[in-house]
Amino acid sequence: MTRRDVVVTGIGCLGPWGIGLPALAAALQRGEPLATPIDRSAGYHRRNAATLVAACGPLDLTPWLSPQAARRMSDMSQYAVAAARMALADAGLDDVRGERSAVALATAFGPGGFTEQLARQILEKGGRAASPFLFTDCVANAAAGQVAIDLGARGPNTTICQREAGPLLALAQGADDVARGRADVCLAGSVDEMRPLSHAILDRFRALARPGRDGELPRPFDRRRRGMLAGEGATILVLEAETTARARGARVLARVGATVRAFDPSAGRAGFGRDAEGLAAALQARLAPALAEVTAIVSTASGARHGDALEAAVLRRTFAALPPVLVPKAVHGEYGGGTLATALLALAGGEFARPAACGQPDPELGITPAHGRVQAARVLCTALAAGGAAAWTVLEVP
Amino acid sequence: MSRSPVVVTGLGAVCGLGVGVDAAWQAALAGRHAIRPLELFATTGHRTTLAAAVPGDAALVAGRGLSRAERFACTAAAEAVRSLPAASLRSARAGVFFGSSTGALFEAERFLAELLQHREGDLAPLAAQQNDGPGAAVARHLGVRGPVATWSTACTSANLALGAALDALQQGEVDVAIAGGADELCETTYAGFNSLRAVDAQPTRPFRRSRAGLSLGEGAGVLLLETRAHAVRRGATVLCELVGAGRSCDAHHVSAPDPDGAGAAQAMRAALHEAGLAPDAVTFVNAHGTGTPHNDGAEARAMHAVFGARARSLPVTSSKSLVGHLLGAAGGIEAVFTALSIVHRLLPPVAGDEPADPELGLDVVLGAPRALPAHNVGLSTNLAFGGNNAVVLLRSQRP
C-alpha cells in the first residue's frame, strides 16, 4: 500500500480570541489570558470555585451559517460548521460534496449544553418532557455529522473523545484517511463548548486555577501554577494529499508528519501519571530521527500542577537542548484545538509575547516559555491527557 | 508497505444475557432475549418499560468509583485477554481502541440530580463522565502503554474502534489490540429514544413487518486482536480474522438514515475493498437491525445494492433482538457474535415468532440457528446518529 504525503491547505478557527487565525495570532502577540467570568447563576459552583473561563462570547457566524440553520444546532455544532466553512474558503475549495470527503473531529465534552438541558428536562419534569430536538444533537458526533450534512461530505466521518489528546488523535485519523486514499480531502480538528456545569465539575476535580494569592490565571510551567483555564472553540484544518494540493495550485501551510500515541497507566482517572520515562521512550522510539530536526514545540502545558510537571519531564528526557517551547494555553485556555492553529503560526514565523501569567518559571521544571518571533521548520505538537493518554504530532514546512 | 494479517484470539462479553461469552452465546443459539422490564430507573410514562439491562453486578470487575460502563468494559476486556501473557499487555506494543457513546452518563445524571437539590453527589464516577472513560479504564486495568483512544460516533462507535485497531495492527504500530466498546443504560438515552418514538413497547422485532422500534440495552463487547505473527509466536488459538472495515456518512439527517441506504452500502463496499473481497465472498450478515421501520428498510436496501440478487438468500441476523441496542458498544458485542458464528458455524436466530417482512426481501434467520458453511465471511454493520455508517468484516482463519 502506498501512503500519500498529507498537507494542510486551509484553516478555520474561532474561540475566545474571536474569529480566524489573524485574531488568534493577535491574541498570542498580546499574551494576556482570554479570561472572562463564568456564569454561576445555575448554582453549580462551590463558593471557592474557579471564576474564569475562556469563552467564545457572542460571535457573528452568519458568513458561514444561516441563523435558521444555527437555531437547529448546539453551540458546538455551530462552531464546527463555521470553522469548517472558514477552512474550506481558506483552502480555496468551494465544493467538497461526495464520498471522497472525510471529517475527523475531536471533542472532550461533546455538546454539554444540550446534554445538560435534556438531563434537566428529564430530572425535573420527567422523562416524557425530553426534547427530541435536544436529544439528536447531544451525541458527541453531532458536530461532525452537522459538518458533513452542511458540506455534503459523505466519506469517513469520525469523532474521537480522548480529552486533551483528542485534537492530535483526530488530526492523525484524518491524515491517515487521506494518506491511505480513503479520502481526498478531510476536515480535521477539534471543537468544544464549555458550559457552567462542565466548568463546575472540572473545578471539583481541582483541574482549574482558582482564586488565590497569586490570582486565578493559567500559568504553564510557572512555579505558581494551580490549574488550567477552561476554554472552548473550534479549529479545523483542511487536509489533502500533497500531490492533489500541488496539482490544483493550492497554498500549502504545512505537511503533516508522524503521530505517536502512548498511554501512561500510572495516571488516575481524572489526573496525570508519573511515567515520564515510559512516555519519553515511546516518543523517541517512533520519532527519533524527526525529533533531531524539531525547531519549536507547541506544548500541551496548561498550568496543571502535575500535568505540566509530566510534560516537562518528558521533554527534558527527549531533548538534550530544548527548542523554543510555546504555551498557547496560557492565552486561550484548554480545549477547542487552539494548539493546532498555533503550530501553523509557528511555521509561518509568528510573533509570540511572553505569556503574561508565566513570569516565574518553575526551576524544578526547567522550561521557560518562548517568546518573540518563532520561525520553525518543524514543530512538535504535544498532548498529555488527564486519564493517561498521550499523543505527539510533527507538522513541518512543506 | 505490506499489511500484516490480523487475527482474533480472544472475546469478552457483558450484556443482558449475562456476563461472559458462553452465557451470551448459549442464550443466543436458543433465541432467548434479555429484554425485560427495566428496574434501573423509573420508566413511568414512556412508550416502553423494557430494556436489556446487565443482570446483577457480582461478576463484574469492581473498583472504587468505577462507573457501570467502566465495569462492563474492564470485565469484558479481562475475559478477552485471559490467554495473553501480561508482558504482552503491559507494553507500548499493545493498544486499546474503544467505542462509547455515553461514557458514565448514568452516574452523571445521579450527580446532577443531587446538585439540583443543592447536595453534593458522588463525584468519583464523574472522573469517567467523558466518553473516553471505559476505554481508558481498560487501559489502566490491563496496564497497556501503547495507543489508547475512544471513538464516539453514537451507535457506530465500536465499529470505528475496531477499524482503527485493524489499521494500527496492519501498520505495525502495535502487535496487540484490545478493541470494542461499552455503554450503560441511562435516563437520557432512554427518554431520548422514547421522545423520538423510536422504541418498541414490545421486545424489538427487527426485520418483521410489525417492527415498531428498538429496545435499548447495555454492556460491552471486546475482541483481542493480534498480528498473525504475534499470535503464532505465542501459540495462540486463532478464532478468526478481522479483514476489513469501512466507514461513510449519509450527510442526510442528524438522526434518520438515508432511506436509500446509500451511505450504508458505501461503508459495506469500503470494507470489502479494504479486505480485497468481492461481495460474493460474504456468507452472512450480522445487521445493525434495530427494529425501527426506517433503519431496517434502509439497511435492506443497502444490502440489495451491494449483494444484488444474492441479498435474498444471504442469511441475516440481528443481535439486537437478543441483547437490545448497546449504542456505542453495539459494534463490539455484534463483532463478538459474528466471531462466534464463524467459530461455531452457526448463525443465531432473530428472536421472536413472527415471520420476516417480505417487502425487505432478505433471508432473515428465524426460529433456530442457521448452519453456516465451512469457510465464512461475516459482515457486521452499524448505522448511527449523524448519518454515520461503519462496517467490519470477519473471516474464518485461512489454512
Chai-1 contact restraints between the chains, C-beta under 6 A:
chainA,res_idxA,chainB,res_idxB,connection_type,confidence,min_distance_angstrom,max_distance_angstrom,comment,restraint_id
A,M1,B,M1,contact,1.0,0.0,6.0,A-B,restraint_1
A,E99,B,Q266,contact,1.0,0.0,6.0,A-B,restraint_2
A,L118,B,T188,contact,1.0,0.0,6.0,A-B,restraint_3
A,A119,B,E109,contact,1.0,0.0,6.0,A-B,restraint_4
A,A119,B,L112,contact,1.0,0.0,6.0,A-B,restraint_5
A,A119,B,T188,contact,1.0,0.0,6.0,A-B,restraint_6
A,I122,B,E187,contact,1.0,0.0,6.0,A-B,restraint_7
A,I122,B,A191,contact,1.0,0.0,6.0,A-B,restraint_8
A,L123,B,A113,contact,1.0,0.0,6.0,A-B,restraint_9
A,G127,B,H46,contact,1.0,0.0,6.0,A-B,restraint_10
A,G127,B,A191,contact,1.0,0.0,6.0,A-B,restraint_11
A,R128,B,G45,contact,1.0,0.0,6.0,A-B,restraint_12
A,A130,B,A191,contact,1.0,0.0,6.0,A-B,restraint_13
A,A130,B,G192,contact,1.0,0.0,6.0,A-B,restraint_14
A,A130,B,S195,contact,1.0,0.0,6.0,A-B,restraint_15
A,P132,B,S195,contact,1.0,0.0,6.0,A-B,restraint_16
A,P132,B,L196,contact,1.0,0.0,6.0,A-B,restraint_17
A,F135,B,G192,contact,1.0,0.0,6.0,A-B,restraint_18
A,F135,B,S195,contact,1.0,0.0,6.0,A-B,restraint_19
A,T136,B,V254,contact,1.0,0.0,6.0,A-B,restraint_20
A,T136,B,S255,contact,1.0,0.0,6.0,A-B,restraint_21
A,V139,B,A154,contact,1.0,0.0,6.0,A-B,restraint_22
A,V139,B,F385,contact,1.0,0.0,6.0,A-B,restraint_23
A,A140,B,N131,contact,1.0,0.0,6.0,A-B,restraint_24
A,A140,B,S152,contact,1.0,0.0,6.0,A-B,restraint_25
A,N141,B,T153,contact,1.0,0.0,6.0,A-B,restraint_26
A,N141,B,A154,contact,1.0,0.0,6.0,A-B,restraint_27
A,N141,B,G386,contact,1.0,0.0,6.0,A-B,restraint_28
A,G145,B,V254,contact,1.0,0.0,6.0,A-B,restraint_29
A,G145,B,G386,contact,1.0,0.0,6.0,A-B,restraint_30
A,G145,B,G387,contact,1.0,0.0,6.0,A-B,restraint_31
A,A148,B,C249,contact,1.0,0.0,6.0,A-B,restraint_32
A,A148,B,A251,contact,1.0,0.0,6.0,A-B,restraint_33
A,I149,B,A251,contact,1.0,0.0,6.0,A-B,restraint_34
A,G152,B,A251,contact,1.0,0.0,6.0,A-B,restraint_35
A,A153,B,A251,contact,1.0,0.0,6.0,A-B,restraint_36
A,R154,B,C249,contact,1.0,0.0,6.0,A-B,restraint_37
A,R154,B,A251,contact,1.0,0.0,6.0,A-B,restraint_38
A,P156,B,R247,contact,1.0,0.0,6.0,A-B,restraint_39
A,N157,B,C249,contact,1.0,0.0,6.0,A-B,restraint_40
A,N157,B,N388,contact,1.0,0.0,6.0,A-B,restraint_41
A,T159,B,S152,contact,1.0,0.0,6.0,A-B,restraint_42
A,T159,B,T153,contact,1.0,0.0,6.0,A-B,restraint_43
A,I160,B,A149,contact,1.0,0.0,6.0,A-B,restraint_44
A,I160,B,W151,contact,1.0,0.0,6.0,A-B,restraint_45
A,C161,B,N131,contact,1.0,0.0,6.0,A-B,restraint_46
A,C161,B,D132,contact,1.0,0.0,6.0,A-B,restraint_47
A,C161,B,T150,contact,1.0,0.0,6.0,A-B,restraint_48
A,C161,B,S152,contact,1.0,0.0,6.0,A-B,restraint_49
A,Q162,B,D132,contact,1.0,0.0,6.0,A-B,restraint_50
A,Q162,B,A149,contact,1.0,0.0,6.0,A-B,restraint_51
A,Q162,B,T150,contact,1.0,0.0,6.0,A-B,restraint_52
A,L169,B,A149,contact,1.0,0.0,6.0,A-B,restraint_53
A,I201,B,L126,contact,1.0,0.0,6.0,A-B,restraint_54
A,R204,B,L123,contact,1.0,0.0,6.0,A-B,restraint_55
A,R261,B,P147,contact,1.0,0.0,6.0,A-B,restraint_56
A,F263,B,A139,contact,1.0,0.0,6.0,A-B,restraint_57
A,F263,B,V144,contact,1.0,0.0,6.0,A-B,restraint_58
A,F263,B,R145,contact,1.0,0.0,6.0,A-B,restraint_59
A,F263,B,V148,contact,1.0,0.0,6.0,A-B,restraint_60
A,P265,B,R140,contact,1.0,0.0,6.0,A-B,restraint_61
A,P265,B,G143,contact,1.0,0.0,6.0,A-B,restraint_62
A,R269,B,A127,contact,1.0,0.0,6.0,A-B,restraint_63
A,R269,B,A128,contact,1.0,0.0,6.0,A-B,restraint_64
A,A270,B,A127,contact,1.0,0.0,6.0,A-B,restraint_65
A,G278,B,R145,contact,1.0,0.0,6.0,A-B,restraint_66
A,A282,B,A92,contact,1.0,0.0,6.0,A-B,restraint_67
A,G387,B,A136,contact,1.0,0.0,6.0,A-B,restraint_68
A,G388,B,A136,contact,1.0,0.0,6.0,A-B,restraint_69
A,A389,B,V148,contact,1.0,0.0,6.0,A-B,restraint_70
